């Protein structure tokens, strides 16, 4: 993603790789972040479910059914890009909600 800080994306990629290996979602000690997880490491449907649950727990986000597309979960690199976008979306939603609440509060006091 062109606007992402490469350092942040790199640390996010490393964090996801650690999560996958620590939780033994695939049987590998090290994972190439660009490798297709299903082809290179045998990630199957159960592994994908475990991965999604692990990502939700680790990052405190909810992955929606609409998000469950191969382009988001094919490799660690793609997962990192998806999670970065998801985190931005959650932050933007929280800011938007805060602004709406403030506006409603001001409106109620006028």
C-alpha positions as CSV (number, residue, x, y, z in Angstrom):
1,X,0.0,0.0,0.0
2,X,1.6,3.2,-1.1
3,X,0.8,5.4,1.9
4,X,1.9,2.9,4.6
5,X,5.1,3.5,6.5
6,X,7.4,0.7,5.3
7,X,8.8,0.3,8.8
8,X,5.3,-0.2,10.3
9,X,4.4,-2.7,7.6
10,X,7.7,-4.5,8.1
11,X,7.0,-4.8,11.9
12,X,3.4,-5.8,11.3
13,X,4.7,-8.5,8.8
14,X,7.1,-9.8,11.4
15,X,4.4,-9.8,14.1
16,X,2.1,-11.9,11.9
17,X,4.8,-14.3,11.0
18,X,5.6,-14.8,14.7
19,X,1.9,-15.3,15.4
20,X,1.6,-18.0,12.7
21,X,4.7,-19.9,13.9
22,X,4.0,-19.5,17.6
23,X,0.5,-20.8,17.3
24,X,1.7,-23.5,14.9
25,X,-0.9,-22.5,12.3
26,X,1.6,-23.9,9.7
27,X,4.4,-26.4,10.4
28,X,7.4,-24.2,9.7
29,X,9.9,-22.3,11.9
30,X,10.3,-19.5,9.5
31,X,8.0,-18.3,6.8
32,X,8.7,-16.3,3.7
33,X,6.4,-13.3,3.9
34,X,5.8,-13.4,0.1
35,X,5.1,-17.1,-0.2
36,X,1.6,-18.3,-0.8
37,X,0.7,-19.9,2.5
38,X,-1.5,-22.7,1.0
39,X,1.1,-23.7,-1.6
40,X,4.3,-23.2,0.3
41,X,3.1,-24.3,3.8
42,X,0.0,-26.3,3.3
43,X,-2.4,-23.9,4.9
44,X,-5.8,-25.5,4.7
45,X,-9.3,-24.4,5.6
46,X,-9.0,-25.3,9.3
47,X,-5.6,-23.5,9.4
48,X,-7.2,-20.5,7.8
49,X,-9.9,-20.4,10.5
50,X,-7.3,-20.7,13.2
51,X,-5.4,-17.8,11.5
52,X,-8.4,-15.6,11.4
53,X,-9.2,-16.2,15.0
54,X,-5.6,-15.6,16.0
55,X,-5.5,-12.3,14.0
56,X,-8.8,-11.1,15.6
57,X,-7.4,-11.9,19.1
58,X,-3.9,-10.4,18.4
59,X,-5.1,-7.2,16.8
60,X,-8.5,-6.7,18.5
61,X,-10.4,-6.4,15.2
62,X,-13.4,-8.3,13.8
63,X,-12.8,-9.8,10.4
64,X,-16.1,-9.7,8.5
65,X,-17.4,-12.3,6.1
66,X,-16.8,-9.8,3.3
67,X,-13.1,-9.6,4.2
68,X,-12.6,-13.3,3.7
69,X,-11.1,-13.1,0.3
70,X,-8.0,-14.9,-0.9
71,X,-6.3,-11.6,-1.8
72,X,-6.4,-10.6,1.9
73,X,-4.9,-13.9,3.2
74,X,-2.8,-15.5,0.6
75,X,0.6,-14.5,2.1
76,X,1.9,-12.9,5.2
77,X,2.7,-9.8,3.2
78,X,-1.0,-9.6,2.0
79,X,-2.3,-10.2,5.5
80,X,-0.1,-7.4,6.9
81,X,-1.5,-5.0,4.2
82,X,-5.0,-6.1,5.0
83,X,-4.5,-5.7,8.8
84,X,-3.0,-2.3,8.4
85,X,-6.0,-1.2,6.4
86,X,-8.3,-2.8,8.9
87,X,-6.7,-1.0,11.8
88,X,-6.9,2.3,10.0
89,X,-10.6,1.7,9.4
90,X,-11.2,0.9,13.1
91,X,-9.4,4.1,14.1
92,X,-11.3,6.2,11.5
93,X,-14.6,4.7,12.7
94,X,-13.7,5.6,16.3
95,X,-12.8,9.1,15.4
96,X,-15.9,9.5,13.4
97,X,-18.1,8.3,16.3
98,X,-16.3,10.7,18.7
99,X,-17.0,13.6,16.4
100,X,-20.7,12.6,16.0
101,X,-21.0,12.3,19.7
102,X,-19.5,15.7,20.3
103,X,-21.7,17.3,17.7
104,X,-24.8,15.7,19.2
105,X,-23.7,16.9,22.7
106,X,-23.3,20.5,21.5
107,X,-26.6,20.3,19.7
108,X,-28.3,19.2,22.9
109,X,-26.9,22.1,24.8
110,X,-28.0,24.8,22.4
